[in-house]
Amino acid sequence: MRLFHWLLPVLMALSLSTAWAGVPNNRAQPAYAEEQTILQAEKDSHSPEPGLASKDSGRVHIDRHYLGQYGQKEGTVIVQRGGNEWRVLRNGPLATLSGAILVLALLGVLVVAKVVGKIKADEPDTGRRIRRFTDWERFIHWSTAISFIILAVTGLVILFGKKLLIPLLGHDIFAFVAYIFKYLHNFIGPLFILCSVAMFFTFLHRNFFRKIDWLWFRKGGGMLTHEHVPAGFFNAGEKSWFWLGVTLLGLVMSISGLILDFIAFGQTRYVLQVANYLHLLGATFYIAAAMGHIYIGTWGTPGAYHAMRHGDVDESWARAHHGLWYDEVKAGVPPGTFDDRVPPDHPPSGGAPGNIPPGRRPGPAH
């Protein structure tokens, strides 16, 4: 009996080792059954496998993401080893990271709204209006903004819908919603790119950094102190959004989106997977930054939304939030004309009268 007790663990170990021996490459990632079969066949083959640089290997990339002999369109690929890895990474760590960033961004906006509140002009409205945006500038801004919001909503549903909406809507209704949103996302994407390009060239000349912008950075935009830091037509925060958000992240989303949207140009699945990673991350940071932009341009800065909606602002608003631009308007010169130097006696909530050239000082506003 004691012998049996000693032999039982040994027999179990032998049986387990025999079972594991059936698939010696069971620990490969990703662990697809088809891939296990191919890996087993490679291991058991008596003829040496062609090198990765050989055309007979059926692999194009040295990272072994593809199996199968094919030409330019990957039409005969049976198994793509990176497929499950992409799925796990996209639906796991990347989706979690994206959700965490968006939630933190939203919480950050709420904290700023609570702590800082509204950044108002120090003086009451004068009733005298200054033209700030042209009809074209407002049209292209809202076209870009609306197309972006549609892409953001549809993209978030595509990424998180299976986890969040299926329990609420059920599989059938969610399938219909996801189908509509997928095609809406694909068709609105190119429109957003065209609008973004048009907006880039429309506002480019007003978004070059000037010396005075570093003062805005040093003072943090005056948000904590409620100080109106002098600025030109756009302040440094708006310029940062233009270059890092609209331009840089816009390029990441646009290029990766076009690769994913138009797949008839020979992109391999590996290229599409990398593009999907970049698209997801670029869109996440774009949406997070856009939350701050939307807050500051609406509730956070009273009068800013009216400017983009109707094209004009009150003189007191212009003098408080964009003092240097206000001085240029009153002097009748183009934005960016005056010296960037802020005079020592610069009034804390007004323009920069020391920068106005002789003979160009504004008279009483009309």
Legacy VTK file of the C-alpha trace (Angstrom):
# vtk DataFile Version 3.0
C-alpha trace
ASCII
DATASET POLYDATA
POINTS 366 float
0.000 0.000 0.000
2.838 2.328 0.827
4.393 1.507 -2.525
1.185 2.630 -4.219
1.306 5.951 -2.392
4.827 6.489 -3.691
4.011 5.372 -7.242
0.845 7.465 -7.632
2.591 10.868 -7.778
5.171 9.452 -10.171
2.463 8.067 -12.484
0.593 11.382 -12.413
3.745 13.299 -13.254
4.452 10.967 -16.170
0.921 11.313 -17.493
1.076 15.116 -17.295
4.438 15.195 -19.009
3.019 13.021 -21.805
0.069 15.358 -22.195
2.291 18.419 -22.356
4.553 16.704 -24.853
1.719 16.698 -27.374
2.091 20.462 -27.880
5.668 21.355 -26.997
5.110 24.935 -28.144
2.040 25.461 -26.003
3.532 28.529 -24.341
3.798 30.490 -27.588
1.998 33.825 -27.690
-0.628 34.124 -28.987
-1.807 30.590 -28.258
-4.029 29.968 -31.268
-4.755 26.317 -32.005
-3.899 26.873 -35.678
-0.608 28.414 -34.749
0.202 25.554 -32.409
-0.325 23.130 -35.283
1.987 25.101 -37.557
4.646 25.460 -34.883
4.454 21.728 -34.191
4.832 20.986 -37.897
7.867 23.264 -38.070
9.423 21.495 -35.089
8.788 18.006 -36.434
9.944 18.796 -39.968
13.034 16.910 -41.077
13.978 19.541 -43.627
15.464 22.805 -42.346
13.126 25.767 -42.380
14.017 28.491 -44.910
15.659 31.522 -43.385
13.647 34.652 -42.755
15.385 36.406 -45.638
14.432 33.647 -48.078
11.472 34.170 -50.397
10.464 30.557 -49.666
9.879 31.306 -46.005
6.592 33.028 -46.774
7.426 35.811 -44.374
7.797 39.447 -45.270
8.678 40.920 -41.878
11.567 39.598 -39.829
9.404 39.921 -36.708
7.510 36.781 -37.876
4.085 38.401 -37.833
3.044 36.635 -41.042
2.810 33.063 -42.209
2.107 31.878 -45.733
3.581 32.562 -49.156
1.930 35.549 -50.769
2.476 38.428 -53.091
1.673 42.080 -52.485
-1.841 41.781 -51.025
-1.426 39.157 -48.319
-4.248 37.193 -49.885
-3.083 33.690 -48.986
-2.024 34.313 -45.399
-3.626 31.662 -43.205
-2.449 32.767 -39.797
-1.061 36.121 -38.760
0.729 35.598 -35.497
0.232 39.151 -34.258
-3.549 39.051 -34.556
-4.348 37.777 -31.093
-1.580 39.864 -29.572
-3.154 42.974 -31.131
-6.623 42.009 -29.912
-5.465 41.367 -26.352
-3.408 44.555 -26.203
-6.093 46.725 -27.793
-8.974 45.419 -25.684
-6.904 45.149 -22.518
-4.078 47.528 -21.524
-4.686 50.155 -24.219
-8.429 50.345 -23.611
-7.794 50.577 -19.860
-5.184 53.291 -20.369
-7.484 55.222 -22.686
-10.379 55.054 -20.258
-8.182 56.117 -17.335
-6.816 59.134 -19.241
-10.285 60.290 -20.271
-11.709 59.894 -16.769
-8.749 61.760 -15.243
-9.113 64.524 -17.843
-12.791 64.912 -17.033
-12.048 64.978 -13.297
-9.328 67.558 -13.941
-11.786 69.813 -15.749
-14.276 69.478 -12.878
-11.582 70.306 -10.317
-10.501 73.386 -12.274
-14.121 74.461 -12.627
-14.563 74.127 -8.867
-11.265 75.688 -7.749
-10.721 78.344 -10.419
-14.269 79.003 -11.567
-15.013 81.496 -14.309
-12.363 83.879 -15.605
-14.341 87.059 -16.113
-13.379 90.515 -17.297
-12.718 92.966 -14.485
-14.895 95.675 -15.987
-18.553 95.475 -17.049
-19.447 95.344 -20.701
-19.167 98.638 -22.538
-21.684 97.776 -25.232
-19.043 98.468 -27.876
-18.270 95.384 -29.950
-15.041 94.363 -31.700
-14.970 91.949 -34.606
-12.875 88.898 -33.657
-13.652 86.104 -36.130
-14.786 86.202 -39.740
-17.638 84.106 -41.091
-15.169 81.721 -42.734
-13.132 81.292 -39.549
-16.240 80.433 -37.558
-17.527 78.103 -40.268
-14.322 76.091 -40.492
-13.961 75.992 -36.696
-17.467 74.621 -36.164
-17.163 72.194 -39.080
-14.014 70.759 -37.511
-15.517 70.754 -34.028
-18.765 69.023 -35.013
-17.021 66.375 -37.110
-14.600 65.774 -34.232
-17.431 65.302 -31.729
-19.097 62.760 -34.028
-15.808 60.885 -34.380
-15.187 60.996 -30.632
-18.625 59.604 -29.747
-18.588 56.876 -32.407
-14.985 55.961 -31.648
-15.664 55.617 -27.919
-18.640 53.374 -28.659
-16.476 51.225 -30.948
-13.786 50.919 -28.265
-15.861 50.559 -25.096
-19.294 49.556 -26.401
-18.921 45.816 -25.851
-18.177 46.321 -22.171
-20.492 49.235 -21.404
-23.436 49.081 -23.810
-24.147 45.397 -24.360
-25.271 44.947 -20.729
-27.617 47.941 -21.177
-28.873 47.479 -24.737
-28.430 43.796 -25.414
-26.498 42.216 -28.270
-29.008 42.868 -31.055
-29.516 46.580 -30.436
-25.813 47.136 -29.806
-24.942 45.321 -33.043
-27.193 47.724 -34.953
-25.746 50.775 -33.161
-22.169 49.589 -33.672
-22.819 48.958 -37.374
-24.168 52.490 -37.902
-21.446 54.089 -35.797
-18.685 52.200 -37.588
-19.696 53.480 -41.002
-20.427 56.952 -39.650
-16.920 57.007 -38.171
-15.371 55.855 -41.452
-17.184 58.448 -43.576
-16.835 61.423 -41.207
-13.113 60.768 -40.756
-11.985 62.113 -44.150
-14.272 65.144 -43.682
-12.606 65.878 -40.350
-9.192 65.690 -42.030
-10.195 68.182 -44.724
-11.633 70.547 -42.122
-8.514 70.238 -39.955
-6.240 71.065 -42.881
-8.385 74.085 -43.763
-8.401 75.246 -40.143
-4.621 74.837 -39.892
-3.982 77.199 -42.775
-6.780 79.558 -41.704
-5.345 80.172 -38.223
-1.646 79.471 -38.837
-0.566 83.118 -39.084
-2.037 83.871 -35.653
-0.442 80.956 -33.818
3.273 81.654 -34.055
4.735 82.066 -30.595
5.883 85.528 -29.527
7.993 86.727 -26.637
4.936 87.783 -24.685
3.653 84.202 -24.700
6.374 83.105 -22.276
4.895 85.505 -19.731
1.594 83.631 -20.057
3.382 80.328 -19.410
5.249 81.692 -16.384
2.027 82.933 -14.816
0.078 79.806 -15.727
-2.351 81.877 -17.725
-3.307 83.708 -14.537
-5.849 80.997 -13.732
-4.963 80.557 -10.058
-4.479 84.270 -9.377
-7.306 85.397 -11.691
-4.815 87.784 -13.244
-5.400 88.809 -16.835
-2.028 88.110 -18.421
-1.507 90.258 -21.541
-1.786 88.275 -24.774
-2.093 88.775 -28.490
-4.939 87.521 -30.667
-4.426 84.026 -29.230
-2.765 83.389 -25.887
-0.057 80.804 -25.315
-2.537 78.172 -24.136
-4.570 78.471 -27.322
-1.401 78.298 -29.393
-0.288 75.168 -27.535
-3.643 73.549 -28.339
-3.199 74.541 -31.983
0.262 72.994 -32.329
0.078 69.990 -29.992
-3.597 69.137 -30.400
-4.961 70.267 -33.747
-1.656 69.811 -35.595
0.405 67.042 -33.949
-2.355 64.786 -32.620
-4.449 65.670 -35.664
-1.681 64.327 -37.902
-1.375 61.128 -35.855
-5.116 60.500 -36.029
-5.431 61.518 -39.676
-2.577 59.424 -41.062
-3.425 56.353 -38.987
-7.123 56.819 -39.762
-6.527 56.937 -43.510
-4.439 53.749 -43.280
-7.315 52.034 -41.472
-10.088 53.537 -43.604
-8.693 52.786 -47.067
-7.223 49.295 -46.947
-6.944 48.724 -50.702
-3.417 50.127 -50.999
-1.439 47.074 -49.958
-1.307 47.634 -46.197
-0.500 44.446 -44.371
-2.336 43.461 -41.231
0.692 44.279 -39.137
0.686 47.840 -40.509
-3.036 48.113 -39.782
-2.491 46.947 -36.200
0.247 49.503 -35.561
-1.964 52.178 -37.127
-4.772 51.129 -34.796
-2.518 51.513 -31.746
-1.498 55.017 -32.841
-5.057 55.969 -33.752
-6.373 54.889 -30.371
-3.683 56.706 -28.391
-3.783 59.837 -30.561
-7.566 60.065 -30.277
-7.414 59.538 -26.511
-5.064 62.452 -25.933
-6.938 64.600 -28.480
-10.249 64.041 -26.690
-8.656 64.677 -23.292
-7.120 67.964 -24.463
-10.338 68.933 -26.211
-12.183 68.661 -22.886
-10.019 71.447 -21.511
-10.372 73.486 -24.684
-14.159 73.153 -24.636
-14.360 74.082 -20.953
-12.188 77.195 -21.307
-13.979 78.241 -24.478
-17.440 77.996 -22.929
-18.215 78.046 -19.203
-14.668 78.822 -18.029
-14.317 82.078 -19.956
-17.631 83.928 -20.334
-17.775 85.650 -23.699
-15.463 83.213 -25.515
-18.310 81.084 -26.858
-20.163 84.185 -28.051
-17.041 85.221 -29.952
-16.887 81.975 -31.878
-20.660 81.779 -32.271
-21.320 85.355 -33.445
-17.852 86.642 -34.298
-17.573 89.667 -31.977
-16.619 90.500 -28.387
-17.121 93.408 -26.039
-14.249 95.851 -25.643
-13.877 95.089 -21.945
-13.544 91.364 -22.752
-10.896 92.032 -25.400
-8.964 94.379 -23.107
-8.998 91.847 -20.249
-8.222 88.584 -22.079
-6.210 89.751 -25.105
-4.844 93.140 -24.134
-2.133 93.327 -26.767
-4.587 92.438 -29.517
-7.007 95.064 -28.174
-4.281 97.719 -28.422
-3.564 96.694 -32.007
-7.249 96.858 -32.932
-7.655 100.313 -31.410
-4.536 101.492 -33.218
-5.849 100.114 -36.517
-2.872 97.837 -37.176
-2.845 94.089 -37.990
-2.539 91.581 -35.130
1.089 90.911 -34.247
2.287 94.391 -35.217
3.300 95.718 -31.823
6.494 94.928 -29.992
6.305 91.836 -27.800
7.906 93.651 -24.876
5.591 94.229 -21.935
6.378 97.643 -20.376
7.085 97.735 -16.619
4.014 99.871 -15.975
1.742 97.489 -17.875
-1.709 97.644 -16.290
-2.661 94.236 -14.868
-5.983 94.006 -16.678
-5.552 96.179 -19.700
-3.625 96.415 -22.903
-0.055 97.513 -23.509
-0.189 101.222 -24.253
3.581 101.486 -23.997
3.841 99.340 -27.120
1.740 101.618 -29.310
3.851 103.545 -31.824
3.815 107.347 -31.588
0.877 108.888 -33.348
-1.099 105.632 -33.255
-2.537 105.814 -29.739
-6.242 105.046 -29.762
-8.689 107.776 -29.050
-11.992 107.334 -27.301
-13.759 104.148 -28.361
-16.812 104.566 -30.506
LINES 1 367
366 0 1 2 3 4 5 6 7 8 9 10 11 12 13 14 15 16 17 18 19 20 21 22 23 24 25 26 27 28 29 30 31 32 33 34 35 36 37 38 39 40 41 42 43 44 45 46 47 48 49 50 51 52 53 54 55 56 57 58 59 60 61 62 63 64 65 66 67 68 69 70 71 72 73 74 75 76 77 78 79 80 81 82 83 84 85 86 87 88 89 90 91 92 93 94 95 96 97 98 99 100 101 102 103 104 105 106 107 108 109 110 111 112 113 114 115 116 117 118 119 120 121 122 123 124 125 126 127 128 129 130 131 132 133 134 135 136 137 138 139 140 141 142 143 144 145 146 147 148 149 150 151 152 153 154 155 156 157 158 159 160 161 162 163 164 165 166 167 168 169 170 171 172 173 174 175 176 177 178 179 180 181 182 183 184 185 186 187 188 189 190 191 192 193 194 195 196 197 198 199 200 201 202 203 204 205 206 207 208 209 210 211 212 213 214 215 216 217 218 219 220 221 222 223 224 225 226 227 228 229 230 231 232 233 234 235 236 237 238 239 240 241 242 243 244 245 246 247 248 249 250 251 252 253 254 255 256 257 258 259 260 261 262 263 264 265 266 267 268 269 270 271 272 273 274 275 276 277 278 279 280 281 282 283 284 285 286 287 288 289 290 291 292 293 294 295 296 297 298 299 300 301 302 303 304 305 306 307 308 309 310 311 312 313 314 315 316 317 318 319 320 321 322 323 324 325 326 327 328 329 330 331 332 333 334 335 336 337 338 339 340 341 342 343 344 345 346 347 348 349 350 351 352 353 354 355 356 357 358 359 360 361 362 363 364 365
